[in-house]
Amino acid sequence: MPTIEEKVQTVITALEDIKATNITVLETSKLSSLFDRMVIASANTPRQTRALADHVVKQLKLRDIPVLSTEGEGSGEWVLVDLGEVVVHIMQPAVRAYYNLEELWNMKHIPASPAHEAK
């Protein structure tokens, strides 16, 4: 069974593969019993948002990490990928700014990897 950190790292690597921007990881376990980590990333177009979500799902499945559900592929403005203890939000910049999940959850950001921090 993959750890939460392995799931998060798989997601981040998949997002970086297709040039997602502003990738952020939030520790949410102290505020919610529903999930432990939230990964938020931005995409430049609805097409890229859908491609990112699709690539994330494919990479997770290659590593035998189950995906519980995906939502929002139709519009491509905000796609959510639910892995249980990890939830991934891929959003258009305007949608991300409007909902401002980072501030809403008011949590410290967790560096995902040295490569991620340099971006």
C-alpha atoms as an extended CHARMM CRD file, in Angstrom:
* protein
*
       119  EXT
         1         1  MET       CA              0.0000000000        0.0000000000        0.0000000000  PROA      1               0.0000000000
         2         2  PRO       CA              1.5460000000        3.3350000000       -1.0320000000  PROA      2               0.0000000000
         3         3  THR       CA              2.1100000000        5.9640000000        1.6410000000  PROA      3               0.0000000000
         4         4  ILE       CA              0.5490000000        9.4140000000        1.5360000000  PROA      4               0.0000000000
         5         5  GLU       CA              3.9400000000       10.8580000000        0.6270000000  PROA      5               0.0000000000
         6         6  GLU       CA              4.3060000000        8.4110000000       -2.2890000000  PROA      6               0.0000000000
         7         7  LYS       CA              0.8740000000        9.4110000000       -3.5600000000  PROA      7               0.0000000000
         8         8  VAL       CA              1.6820000000       13.1100000000       -3.2730000000  PROA      8               0.0000000000
         9         9  GLN       CA              5.0400000000       12.6900000000       -5.0100000000  PROA      9               0.0000000000
        10        10  THR       CA              3.4380000000       10.7040000000       -7.8540000000  PROA      10              0.0000000000
        11        11  VAL       CA              0.8680000000       13.4800000000       -8.3010000000  PROA      11              0.0000000000
        12        12  ILE       CA              3.5010000000       16.2240000000       -8.2720000000  PROA      12              0.0000000000
        13        13  THR       CA              5.7030000000       14.4170000000      -10.7750000000  PROA      13              0.0000000000
        14        14  ALA       CA              2.7210000000       13.8870000000      -13.0880000000  PROA      14              0.0000000000
        15        15  LEU       CA              1.7380000000       17.5630000000      -12.7910000000  PROA      15              0.0000000000
        16        16  GLU       CA              5.2900000000       18.6830000000      -13.5410000000  PROA      16              0.0000000000
        17        17  ASP       CA              5.4030000000       16.3790000000      -16.5970000000  PROA      17              0.0000000000
        18        18  ILE       CA              2.7210000000       18.4750000000      -18.2990000000  PROA      18              0.0000000000
        19        19  LYS       CA              3.9160000000       21.8430000000      -17.0120000000  PROA      19              0.0000000000
        20        20  ALA       CA              1.4110000000       22.6220000000      -14.2670000000  PROA      20              0.0000000000
        21        21  THR       CA              2.2640000000       25.8460000000      -12.4530000000  PROA      21              0.0000000000
        22        22  ASN       CA              2.0960000000       27.0050000000       -8.8400000000  PROA      22              0.0000000000
        23        23  ILE       CA              1.9710000000       23.5010000000       -7.3870000000  PROA      23              0.0000000000
        24        24  THR       CA              1.1660000000       23.6680000000       -3.6850000000  PROA      24              0.0000000000
        25        25  VAL       CA              0.7740000000       20.9170000000       -1.0970000000  PROA      25              0.0000000000
        26        26  LEU       CA             -1.2690000000       21.5850000000        2.0410000000  PROA      26              0.0000000000
        27        27  GLU       CA             -1.2740000000       19.5050000000        5.2160000000  PROA      27              0.0000000000
        28        28  THR       CA             -4.9600000000       19.1860000000        6.1260000000  PROA      28              0.0000000000
        29        29  SER       CA             -5.0390000000       16.2740000000        8.5770000000  PROA      29              0.0000000000
        30        30  LYS       CA             -5.4520000000       18.5150000000       11.6230000000  PROA      30              0.0000000000
        31        31  LEU       CA             -8.4890000000       20.2950000000       10.1510000000  PROA      31              0.0000000000
        32        32  SER       CA            -10.2980000000       17.4760000000        8.3870000000  PROA      32              0.0000000000
        33        33  SER       CA            -10.7640000000       13.7840000000        8.9200000000  PROA      33              0.0000000000
        34        34  LEU       CA            -11.7060000000       13.4370000000        5.2390000000  PROA      34              0.0000000000
        35        35  PHE       CA             -8.1840000000       13.7570000000        3.7950000000  PROA      35              0.0000000000
        36        36  ASP       CA             -4.6130000000       14.4090000000        4.9280000000  PROA      36              0.0000000000
        37        37  ARG       CA             -3.1150000000       16.3250000000        1.9880000000  PROA      37              0.0000000000
        38        38  MET       CA             -4.3940000000       18.6890000000       -0.6500000000  PROA      38              0.0000000000
        39        39  VAL       CA             -2.4270000000       19.2900000000       -3.8340000000  PROA      39              0.0000000000
        40        40  ILE       CA             -3.3720000000       22.4130000000       -5.7910000000  PROA      40              0.0000000000
        41        41  ALA       CA             -2.0020000000       23.2680000000       -9.2300000000  PROA      41              0.0000000000
        42        42  SER       CA             -2.7650000000       25.7410000000      -11.9930000000  PROA      42              0.0000000000
        43        43  ALA       CA             -3.1500000000       25.1310000000      -15.7220000000  PROA      43              0.0000000000
        44        44  ASN       CA             -3.1760000000       27.6870000000      -18.5180000000  PROA      44              0.0000000000
        45        45  THR       CA             -6.1440000000       26.4050000000      -20.5170000000  PROA      45              0.0000000000
        46        46  PRO       CA             -9.1480000000       24.1280000000      -19.9890000000  PROA      46              0.0000000000
        47        47  ARG       CA             -7.4870000000       21.6370000000      -22.3390000000  PROA      47              0.0000000000
        48        48  GLN       CA             -4.3370000000       21.6030000000      -20.1950000000  PROA      48              0.0000000000
        49        49  THR       CA             -6.4400000000       21.2290000000      -17.0230000000  PROA      49              0.0000000000
        50        50  ARG       CA             -8.0980000000       18.1070000000      -18.4500000000  PROA      50              0.0000000000
        51        51  ALA       CA             -4.7650000000       16.7730000000      -19.7710000000  PROA      51              0.0000000000
        52        52  LEU       CA             -3.1440000000       17.2440000000      -16.3670000000  PROA      52              0.0000000000
        53        53  ALA       CA             -5.9430000000       15.4250000000      -14.5770000000  PROA      53              0.0000000000
        54        54  ASP       CA             -5.8450000000       12.5970000000      -17.1200000000  PROA      54              0.0000000000
        55        55  HSD       CA             -2.0660000000       12.2670000000      -16.7890000000  PROA      55              0.0000000000
        56        56  VAL       CA             -2.2630000000       12.2710000000      -12.9810000000  PROA      56              0.0000000000
        57        57  VAL       CA             -4.8540000000        9.4730000000      -13.0720000000  PROA      57              0.0000000000
        58        58  LYS       CA             -2.7930000000        7.4280000000      -15.5500000000  PROA      58              0.0000000000
        59        59  GLN       CA              0.3970000000        7.7850000000      -13.4990000000  PROA      59              0.0000000000
        60        60  LEU       CA             -1.3990000000        6.7830000000      -10.3070000000  PROA      60              0.0000000000
        61        61  LYS       CA             -2.8960000000        3.7150000000      -11.9750000000  PROA      61              0.0000000000
        62        62  LEU       CA              0.5540000000        2.7120000000      -13.2980000000  PROA      62              0.0000000000
        63        63  ARG       CA              1.6870000000        2.6020000000       -9.6600000000  PROA      63              0.0000000000
        64        64  ASP       CA             -1.4280000000        0.7200000000       -8.5100000000  PROA      64              0.0000000000
        65        65  ILE       CA             -2.6630000000        3.7390000000       -6.5560000000  PROA      65              0.0000000000
        66        66  PRO       CA             -6.4670000000        3.7490000000       -6.6210000000  PROA      66              0.0000000000
        67        67  VAL       CA             -8.3470000000        6.8450000000       -7.7770000000  PROA      67              0.0000000000
        68        68  LEU       CA            -11.7400000000        7.1060000000       -6.0660000000  PROA      68              0.0000000000
        69        69  SER       CA            -13.2160000000        9.6820000000       -8.4510000000  PROA      69              0.0000000000
        70        70  THR       CA            -12.6320000000       12.6430000000      -10.7260000000  PROA      70              0.0000000000
        71        71  GLU       CA            -14.9530000000       15.6030000000      -11.1800000000  PROA      71              0.0000000000
        72        72  GLY       CA            -15.0790000000       18.6710000000      -13.4220000000  PROA      72              0.0000000000
        73        73  GLU       CA            -13.5400000000       17.3090000000      -16.6090000000  PROA      73              0.0000000000
        74        74  GLY       CA            -16.3970000000       18.7320000000      -18.6820000000  PROA      74              0.0000000000
        75        75  SER       CA            -15.6580000000       22.4210000000      -18.2300000000  PROA      75              0.0000000000
        76        76  GLY       CA            -11.9360000000       22.0730000000      -17.5940000000  PROA      76              0.0000000000
        77        77  GLU       CA            -11.9340000000       25.0840000000      -15.2870000000  PROA      77              0.0000000000
        78        78  TRP       CA            -11.4560000000       23.0240000000      -12.1210000000  PROA      78              0.0000000000
        79        79  VAL       CA            -10.8280000000       19.2940000000      -12.0440000000  PROA      79              0.0000000000
        80        80  LEU       CA            -10.7310000000       17.4050000000       -8.7600000000  PROA      80              0.0000000000
        81        81  VAL       CA             -9.0060000000       14.0240000000       -8.4320000000  PROA      81              0.0000000000
        82        82  ASP       CA             -9.9020000000       12.1720000000       -5.2200000000  PROA      82              0.0000000000
        83        83  LEU       CA             -7.4190000000        9.6000000000       -3.8870000000  PROA      83              0.0000000000
        84        84  GLY       CA             -8.9880000000        9.3040000000       -0.4460000000  PROA      84              0.0000000000
        85        85  GLU       CA             -6.3750000000       10.7610000000        1.8790000000  PROA      85              0.0000000000
        86        86  VAL       CA             -5.0360000000       12.9870000000       -0.9250000000  PROA      86              0.0000000000
        87        87  VAL       CA             -7.2250000000       15.3670000000       -2.9330000000  PROA      87              0.0000000000
        88        88  VAL       CA             -5.8830000000       17.0530000000       -6.0790000000  PROA      88              0.0000000000
        89        89  HSD       CA             -7.3090000000       20.3270000000       -7.4200000000  PROA      89              0.0000000000
        90        90  ILE       CA             -6.2290000000       21.4210000000      -10.9100000000  PROA      90              0.0000000000
        91        91  MET       CA             -7.5920000000       24.8770000000      -11.6320000000  PROA      91              0.0000000000
        92        92  GLN       CA             -7.5480000000       27.7460000000      -14.0780000000  PROA      92              0.0000000000
        93        93  PRO       CA             -5.7670000000       30.7650000000      -12.5010000000  PROA      93              0.0000000000
        94        94  ALA       CA             -8.9420000000       32.9000000000      -12.2650000000  PROA      94              0.0000000000
        95        95  VAL       CA            -10.8730000000       30.0940000000      -10.5660000000  PROA      95              0.0000000000
        96        96  ARG       CA             -7.9770000000       29.4150000000       -8.2270000000  PROA      96              0.0000000000
        97        97  ALA       CA             -7.7120000000       33.0810000000       -7.2890000000  PROA      97              0.0000000000
        98        98  TYR       CA            -11.4600000000       33.3420000000       -6.7080000000  PROA      98              0.0000000000
        99        99  TYR       CA            -11.7440000000       30.2990000000       -4.4220000000  PROA      99              0.0000000000
       100       100  ASN       CA             -8.2820000000       30.7700000000       -2.8440000000  PROA      100             0.0000000000
       101       101  LEU       CA             -8.1760000000       27.3200000000       -1.2520000000  PROA      101             0.0000000000
       102       102  GLU       CA             -4.7910000000       28.0050000000        0.3270000000  PROA      102             0.0000000000
       103       103  GLU       CA             -6.1940000000       30.8410000000        2.4020000000  PROA      103             0.0000000000
       104       104  LEU       CA             -9.4980000000       29.0690000000        3.0050000000  PROA      104             0.0000000000
       105       105  TRP       CA             -7.6740000000       26.1290000000        4.5710000000  PROA      105             0.0000000000
       106       106  ASN       CA             -5.1410000000       28.5450000000        6.1510000000  PROA      106             0.0000000000
       107       107  MET       CA             -2.5300000000       25.8300000000        6.3810000000  PROA      107             0.0000000000
       108       108  LYS       CA              1.2300000000       25.8120000000        6.0760000000  PROA      108             0.0000000000
       109       109  HSD       CA              2.5520000000       24.7100000000        2.7410000000  PROA      109             0.0000000000
       110       110  ILE       CA              4.6310000000       21.5380000000        2.6670000000  PROA      110             0.0000000000
       111       111  PRO       CA              7.5710000000       21.5120000000        0.2600000000  PROA      111             0.0000000000
       112       112  ALA       CA              7.0550000000       18.5310000000       -2.0180000000  PROA      112             0.0000000000
       113       113  SER       CA             10.5870000000       18.1430000000       -3.2730000000  PROA      113             0.0000000000
       114       114  PRO       CA             13.7330000000       20.2230000000       -3.7880000000  PROA      114             0.0000000000
       115       115  ALA       CA             12.9660000000       20.3900000000       -7.5230000000  PROA      115             0.0000000000
       116       116  HSD       CA              9.4620000000       21.6610000000       -6.7430000000  PROA      116             0.0000000000
       117       117  GLU       CA             10.7630000000       24.3420000000       -4.3540000000  PROA      117             0.0000000000
       118       118  ALA       CA             13.0480000000       25.7800000000       -7.0310000000  PROA      118             0.0000000000
       119       119  LYS       CA             10.1540000000       26.5200000000       -9.3840000000  PROA      119             0.0000000000
